[in-house]
Amino acid sequence: MDRRDVLKLSASAGAAGVLTLAPVDFAAASDSGADPGSGRGAAAGSPPPGDAAPLTRTLTGHLPTGAADFVHLPLEVPAGVRQIAVSYTYDRPEVPAGVLGNACDIGIFDQRGTDVGGRGFRGWSGGARTGFVISAEEATPGYLPGPVEAGTWHVVLGPYTVAPQGLDYSVTVTLTPGDRGTTPAPDYPPEQVPGRGRGWYRGDCHLHTVHSDGKRTLEQLAALARAARLDFINSSDHNTSSAHPLLGPLAGDDLLVLTGEEITTRNGHYLAVGVDGGEWIDWRYRARDDAFDRFARQIRRAGGIVVAAHPYGTSLAAQWKFGYDNVDAVEVWNGPWTPDDEASLLTWDNLLTGAARRGDGRWVPAMGNSDAHRDPDVVGLPQTVVLADGLDRRSLQAGIRAGRSWIAENAGVRLSLSATGPQGEHADIGGRLPVAPDAEVTVRLEVGGVPADSLLRLLTDEGQVLGRALPASGVVEWTTTASYSSYVRAEVRHPAPAGDTSGLPGPVAALTNPIWLGRG
């Protein structure tokens, strides 16, 4: 069976196809006549690992269009290795307009294997780096420090897109002999800020650093979060937990730091918010693999919540294809407001209508995050404002899951939404007003800290029922009944841009989760 047959077999056996090439044995002093198509390479003239000098192999190959999602390059690593270093290149031929060119990610798994969800993960940098180093003492951001144990390691290539001409790659691996070394103890952040009781807390749960494809250090991210007057953040680098052990020093009595991840599958991205420190969630599957529910359960077992990210993201593979039955929230607002956020908002509103039709009390709350990677991305644009019993992981997660939250473009925006019944019944955002179907309900929206030309909107399962320019008082009221409106939610909008003929309202400045009306 040749390479092409292996590729066909792996693609038919599972939607997230894997091509495994012939292993490279570093225990041998040299390799003879490597076949570039096999993934084997020639020795660089170095002595075997038993000597003091490093041993290097360069592996070359070609991947055709339609290659597997992941290409495994097995490395037979001998005992006595202190450090492993990997670098790679691939060609980028010109392609016609509208045709995808070459893009290839990279990562590595150790001797514990490459099973999906297994224990062998040692790091992933996607396409953000051309190389990485791992030893017991330290590792390149995105990778996990730890001993380089003997056994079969796998460099993993992820040919994200392949040009019609195919993709030529070259991977260089260097093993440096030496003592095993000692791995530093992790310094995970605390799970709570003591002395902070029930209140509204502002946070951004979708942020990137140099541990994936961001350009900011962890320290810079924490400083920007404090400057944005946030109360909490969630570490969410792509497909890695490498930042977790370094986050402890960034937390303080003014900032709660949660440990998480953005899981970037080939059929959409999602956030693990507030998992246990060091927990890693695999991303190597598609919607048709029927694997998502397994990893959603893993996140919850690790104390986290599951958030579908930017459902209509415009980058390749970013659109959400896993459905909403097993998520705790959906990110309807991602970074500066754009048309894909408008589409996410409409989809979410349809989910609310579906929940009203079912009448089972189950619904998916909305949240907003910045997805900030680098300058000029603004940390805290937007931010989710959560009513929680304290500034701690569990209380914040409970508030997000219950929908006791609203979304703002910055910390200066103030908002409250409430509903009152004829007998003094009262409900706030995320709650239910238990009134008879024909009982008169007064909805009150109060807004501050937004431009004077803002538009206030109230929306129900029918659509917009009130649209009014921001009054001087910042307050609008509206009367309805539970038979007329199964829920009510609020939006604050900027004016539509001049010359915009789309008919869409202007960008959002704030929006709320719903208040549900009726006894349910």
C-alpha positions in Angstrom: 0.0 0.0 0.0 1.6 3.3 -1.0 1.1 6.8 0.5 -1.9 7.6 -1.7 -3.7 4.5 -0.6 -2.9 5.2 3.1 -4.4 8.7 2.6 -7.5 7.3 1.1 -7.9 4.7 3.8 -7.4 7.2 6.7 -9.8 9.7 5.2 -12.6 7.1 4.7 -12.0 5.6 8.2 -12.8 8.9 10.0 -13.7 12.4 8.9 -10.7 13.9 10.6 -8.3 11.9 8.4 -4.8 11.1 9.6 -1.8 10.1 7.4 1.0 8.4 9.3 4.4 8.3 7.6 7.3 5.9 8.1 9.1 6.3 11.4 12.5 8.0 11.8 14.9 6.1 14.1 17.2 8.5 15.9 18.9 5.6 17.6 20.7 4.8 14.3 23.8 6.7 13.4 22.7 7.4 9.9 19.9 6.8 7.5 20.5 5.7 3.9 18.8 7.1 0.8 15.7 8.7 2.2 12.5 8.7 0.0 11.1 12.3 0.2 7.6 10.9 -0.3 7.9 8.6 2.7 8.7 11.4 5.1 12.1 9.9 6.1 15.2 12.0 6.0 19.0 11.8 5.9 21.2 12.2 8.9 22.9 15.5 9.3 26.3 13.9 10.0 25.9 14.1 13.7 27.0 11.3 16.1 24.4 9.1 17.8 22.6 10.4 21.0 25.0 8.5 23.2 27.7 11.2 22.5 27.5 14.8 23.7 26.7 16.4 20.4 23.1 16.9 19.1 21.7 14.6 16.5 19.6 16.1 13.6 17.3 14.7 11.0 15.6 16.6 8.2 12.4 15.1 6.9 10.9 16.2 3.5 7.7 15.3 1.7 4.9 16.4 -0.5 1.2 16.5 0.3 -1.5 16.6 -2.5 -4.6 18.6 -2.5 -7.2 16.8 -0.4 -4.5 15.7 2.1 -5.6 14.4 5.5 -6.4 16.9 8.3 -3.3 15.7 10.2 0.0 14.2 9.0 2.0 12.3 11.7 5.8 12.1 11.4 6.9 9.4 13.9 10.2 9.9 15.7 11.9 7.0 17.5 13.5 8.9 20.4 16.2 7.1 22.3 17.0 7.4 26.1 19.2 10.1 27.4 17.7 13.1 25.5 17.5 16.4 27.3 15.9 18.5 24.7 14.0 18.2 21.4 13.9 21.0 18.9 11.7 21.2 15.8 11.6 23.6 12.9 9.7 23.5 9.6 9.1 25.2 6.3 6.7 24.7 3.5 6.2 26.2 0.1 3.7 28.8 -0.8 3.1 28.7 -4.6 1.0 31.4 -6.3 -2.6 30.5 -6.8 -5.4 32.2 -8.8 -7.7 34.6 -7.0 -10.3 32.9 -4.9 -8.3 29.7 -4.7 -6.9 28.6 -1.3 -3.1 28.5 -1.0 -0.9 26.5 1.3 -1.2 26.9 5.1 0.2 24.3 7.4 0.1 24.1 11.2 2.5 22.2 13.5 2.6 20.6 17.0 3.9 17.5 18.7 2.8 14.5 20.8 5.1 12.5 23.0 5.6 8.8 23.6 2.2 8.4 25.2 0.6 8.5 21.8 -1.6 10.6 19.5 -5.0 9.2 20.4 -7.7 11.9 20.2 -8.3 13.1 23.8 -5.2 11.0 25.0 -2.4 12.0 27.3 0.4 12.5 24.7 -0.2 16.2 23.9 3.0 18.3 24.3 2.1 21.4 22.4 0.6 23.1 19.4 1.5 26.5 17.7 -0.7 26.2 14.7 0.9 28.4 12.0 2.1 31.0 14.4 5.7 29.7 14.7 8.3 28.1 12.5 9.9 26.1 15.3 9.8 25.1 19.0 11.9 23.6 21.7 10.9 21.3 24.6 12.9 20.3 27.6 12.1 19.4 31.2 13.0 22.9 32.4 11.2 25.0 29.8 9.4 25.0 26.5 8.5 27.5 23.7 5.1 29.1 24.4 2.3 26.8 23.2 4.3 23.8 24.3 4.5 21.9 27.6 7.8 21.6 29.5 8.6 18.1 30.7 11.2 15.3 30.3 11.9 14.1 26.8 11.2 10.4 27.4 12.3 7.5 25.2 9.7 6.2 22.8 7.8 7.1 19.6 7.1 10.8 19.5 5.0 12.4 16.6 5.5 15.7 15.0 2.0 16.5 13.7 1.5 18.7 10.6 -1.9 20.2 10.1 -2.3 21.1 6.4 -5.0 23.6 6.9 -5.3 24.4 3.2 -3.4 22.9 0.3 -2.9 24.6 -3.1 -3.7 22.8 -6.3 0.0 22.3 -6.8 0.2 20.5 -3.5 2.4 21.3 -0.5 6.1 20.6 -0.1 7.3 20.5 3.5 10.6 20.2 5.3 10.8 19.4 9.0 14.1 19.4 10.9 14.3 17.7 14.3 17.3 18.0 16.7 17.8 15.9 19.8 20.2 17.1 22.4 21.6 14.5 24.8 21.9 15.3 28.5 20.4 14.9 31.9 16.6 14.6 32.2 16.2 17.9 34.1 13.5 19.1 36.5 10.1 20.6 35.5 9.0 23.7 37.5 5.9 23.3 39.6 2.9 24.9 38.0 1.6 28.2 39.5 -2.1 28.2 38.6 -4.2 31.3 39.5 -6.5 31.2 42.6 -10.2 30.4 41.9 -11.6 33.4 43.8 -10.9 36.9 44.9 -11.8 36.9 48.6 -14.1 39.4 50.1 -16.1 40.1 46.9 -19.8 39.4 47.4 -22.9 39.4 45.2 -22.7 42.0 42.4 -22.2 42.6 38.7 -18.7 41.6 37.4 -17.2 42.4 34.0 -15.1 40.0 32.1 -13.6 39.0 28.8 -13.4 35.2 28.3 -11.8 35.0 24.8 -8.2 36.3 24.7 -5.0 35.2 23.0 -1.3 35.6 23.8 2.1 34.4 22.5 1.0 31.0 23.7 -1.0 30.7 20.4 -1.3 33.2 17.6 -1.5 36.3 19.8 1.3 38.9 20.0 0.9 39.9 23.6 2.6 38.4 26.6 0.6 37.1 29.5 1.8 40.1 31.5 0.7 42.6 28.8 -2.7 40.9 28.6 -3.2 41.2 32.4 -2.2 44.9 32.3 -4.7 45.6 29.4 -7.5 43.8 31.3 -6.9 46.0 34.4 -6.8 49.1 32.2 -10.2 48.1 30.7 -11.5 47.9 34.3 -12.3 44.2 34.0 -12.9 42.0 37.0 -12.1 38.7 35.4 -10.5 37.2 32.3 -10.3 33.7 30.8 -7.1 32.4 29.2 -8.1 30.9 25.9 -5.2 30.3 23.6 -5.8 28.0 20.7 -5.6 24.2 21.4 -3.1 24.4 24.2 -3.0 24.7 28.0 0.6 25.9 28.1 -0.2 29.3 29.6 -2.0 27.8 32.6 1.0 27.1 34.9 2.3 30.7 34.4 -0.9 32.6 35.2 -0.7 32.6 39.0 1.4 35.8 39.3 -1.0 37.7 37.1 -4.0 37.4 39.4 -4.7 39.8 42.3 -7.4 41.2 44.5 -8.5 43.3 41.5 -8.5 40.6 38.8 -9.7 36.9 38.7 -7.8 34.9 36.1 -9.6 31.7 34.8 -7.8 28.9 32.9 -9.3 27.9 29.6 -8.8 27.2 26.0 -10.2 28.0 22.5 -10.8 24.7 20.8 -10.5 25.2 17.0 -11.9 22.3 15.1 -12.3 22.1 11.4 -16.1 22.8 11.8 -16.1 25.7 14.3 -14.5 27.0 17.4 -15.6 26.9 21.0 -14.4 28.1 24.4 -13.6 26.1 27.5 -14.2 28.8 30.2 -12.8 28.2 33.7 -11.5 24.6 33.5 -9.1 23.2 36.1 -5.5 24.4 35.7 -3.6 22.2 33.2 -6.7 20.7 31.6 -6.2 20.3 27.8 -9.1 19.8 25.3 -8.5 18.1 22.0 -9.6 19.8 18.8 -8.8 17.1 16.1 -12.3 16.2 14.9 -15.1 17.5 12.7 -18.9 17.7 13.3 -19.5 14.4 11.5 -17.1 12.6 13.8 -19.7 12.7 16.6 -16.9 13.7 19.1 -18.0 17.1 20.3 -20.3 15.8 23.1 -17.4 13.8 24.5 -15.2 16.9 24.9 -18.1 19.0 26.2 -18.4 16.5 29.0 -14.7 16.6 29.6 -14.9 20.4 30.0 -17.7 20.2 32.5 -16.0 17.4 34.5 -13.0 19.7 34.7 -15.2 22.4 36.2 -15.6 24.5 33.0 -18.4 25.7 30.8 -18.8 25.3 27.0 -19.3 28.4 24.8 -19.8 28.3 21.0 -17.5 31.0 19.7 -18.3 33.5 16.8 -20.8 31.1 15.1 -20.5 33.0 11.8 -16.7 33.6 11.9 -15.4 34.6 8.5 -12.1 32.6 8.6 -11.9 29.1 7.2 -13.4 26.4 9.5 -14.6 29.1 12.0 -18.3 28.7 11.4 -20.1 26.7 14.1 -21.5 23.3 12.8 -22.0 21.4 16.0 -25.5 22.8 17.0 -26.5 24.3 20.3 -27.9 21.4 22.2 -24.8 20.9 24.3 -23.4 24.4 24.9 -23.8 26.5 28.0 -23.7 29.8 26.1 -23.1 31.3 22.7 -20.8 34.1 21.8 -23.1 36.4 19.8 -20.7 39.4 19.9 -17.0 38.9 19.0 -14.8 41.9 18.9 -15.9 45.1 17.1 -19.5 44.7 15.8 -19.6 43.4 12.2 -22.2 41.7 10.0 -21.2 38.2 11.3 -22.2 39.3 14.8 -25.6 40.5 13.4 -26.0 37.0 12.0 -25.1 35.4 15.3 -27.6 37.6 17.1 -30.4 36.6 14.8 -29.6 33.0 15.1 -29.5 33.3 18.9 -32.9 35.1 18.9 -34.3 32.2 16.9 -33.0 29.8 19.6 -34.9 31.9 22.2 -38.1 31.6 20.2 -37.6 27.8 19.9 -37.2 27.7 23.7 -40.4 29.6 24.1 -42.2 27.1 21.8 -40.9 24.1 23.7 -41.7 25.7 27.1 -39.3 23.4 28.9 -37.2 26.2 30.5 -34.1 25.3 28.6 -32.4 28.1 26.7 -28.9 29.2 25.6 -27.7 32.5 27.0 -25.6 35.0 25.1 -22.2 36.4 25.9 -19.7 38.7 24.3 -15.9 38.7 24.2 -13.1 40.6 22.4 -11.1 37.7 20.8 -8.2 40.1 21.1 -4.9 38.9 19.6 -2.7 42.0 19.1 -2.6 45.7 18.7 -5.0 47.4 17.9 -7.4 44.7 19.3 -9.1 46.1 22.4 -9.4 43.9 25.4 -12.9 44.2 26.8 -14.5 45.1 23.5 -17.0 43.7 24.2 -17.3 42.3 27.7 -19.9 40.2 29.5 -21.3 41.7 32.7 -22.4 38.9 35.0 -24.5 38.9 38.2 -22.7 36.5 40.5 -22.6 35.7 44.2 -18.9 36.5 44.3 -15.9 37.1 42.2 -15.0 33.4 41.9 -15.0 30.7 39.2 -18.1 28.8 40.3 -20.3 31.9 40.9 -19.4 33.5 37.6 -20.0 30.3 35.7 -23.4 29.9 37.4 -24.3 33.4 36.4 -23.3 32.9 32.7 -25.2 29.5 32.5 -28.3 31.1 34.0 -28.2 34.1 31.6 -27.9 36.6 34.5 -25.7 38.7 32.2 -25.6 41.4 29.6 -22.9 42.6 27.1 -21.3 46.0 26.8 -18.8 47.6 24.5 -16.8 49.0 27.4 -16.8 49.4 31.2 -18.4 52.9 30.9 -21.8 51.5 29.8 -24.4 51.0 32.5 -27.7 49.1 32.0 -30.5 47.6 33.9 -33.6 45.7 32.6 -36.5 44.6 34.7 -40.1 43.4 34.5 -42.8 44.0 37.1 -46.2 42.4 37.5 -49.4 43.8 39.0 -48.9 42.1 42.3 -45.4 43.3 42.8 -43.8 40.4 41.0 -40.3 41.3 39.8 -37.7 39.8 37.5 -34.3 40.9 36.2 -32.1 39.8 33.3 -32.1 36.0 33.0 -35.0 35.6 35.3 -38.7 34.7 34.9 -41.7 36.8 35.9 -44.4 34.3 37.1 -47.6 36.1 36.1 -50.9 35.0 34.5 -51.1 35.2 30.7 -53.3 38.3 30.8 -51.6 40.1 33.7 -50.1 43.5 32.8 -46.3 43.6 32.8 -44.2 46.8 32.9 -40.8 46.5 31.4 -38.2 49.1 32.4 -34.9 49.7 30.6 -32.4 52.2 32.1 -29.2 53.0 30.2 -26.2 55.2 30.9 -22.7 55.8 29.6 -23.6 55.6 25.9 -23.6 58.4 23.2 -26.6 60.7 23.2 -27.6 59.5 19.7 -28.0 55.9 20.8 -31.2 54.0 20.0 -32.9 51.9 22.7 -34.7 48.8 21.5 -36.9 46.2 23.2 -37.4 42.9 21.4 -39.7 39.9 22.0 -40.4 36.7 20.2 -42.2 38.9 17.6 -39.2 41.1 17.0 -38.7 44.8 17.9 -41.7 46.2 19.8 -40.1 49.5 20.9 -37.4 51.6 19.3 -36.7 55.0 20.8 -33.9 57.5 20.8 -32.1 57.7 24.1 -34.1 60.1 26.4 -32.4 62.5 28.7 -33.4 60.3 31.6 -31.9 57.2 30.0 -35.2 55.4 30.9 -37.9 53.8 28.8 -40.9 51.8 29.9 -43.2 49.5 27.9 -46.3 47.5 28.9 -47.2 44.0 27.7 -48.6 40.7 28.8 -47.2 37.2 29.0 -49.6 36.0 26.3 -48.3 38.6 24.0 -44.6 38.3 24.8 -42.9 35.1 25.9 -39.7 37.1 26.6 -38.3 40.5 26.4 -34.7 41.6 25.8 -33.0 44.9 25.2 -30.4 46.3 22.8 -28.6 49.7 22.7 -27.5 50.6 19.2 -25.4 53.3 17.6 -26.8 55.0 14.6 -26.4 53.2 11.3 -23.3 54.4 9.4 -24.0 57.2 6.9 -24.9 55.9 3.5 -25.6 52.4 4.8 -28.5 51.0 2.7 -28.5 47.5 4.2 -31.5 48.2 6.4 -29.7 46.8 9.4 -29.6 48.8 12.6 -26.3 50.4 13.7 -23.6 48.6 15.7 -24.5 47.4 19.2 -23.3 49.3 22.2 -25.0 46.9 24.7 -27.5 44.0 24.7 -29.1 41.8 27.3 -30.2 38.3 27.9 -34.0 37.9 28.1 -36.4 38.2 30.9 -39.0 35.4 30.5 -42.7 36.2 31.1 -45.3 33.9 32.3 -45.4 30.9 34.7 -43.7 28.6 32.3 
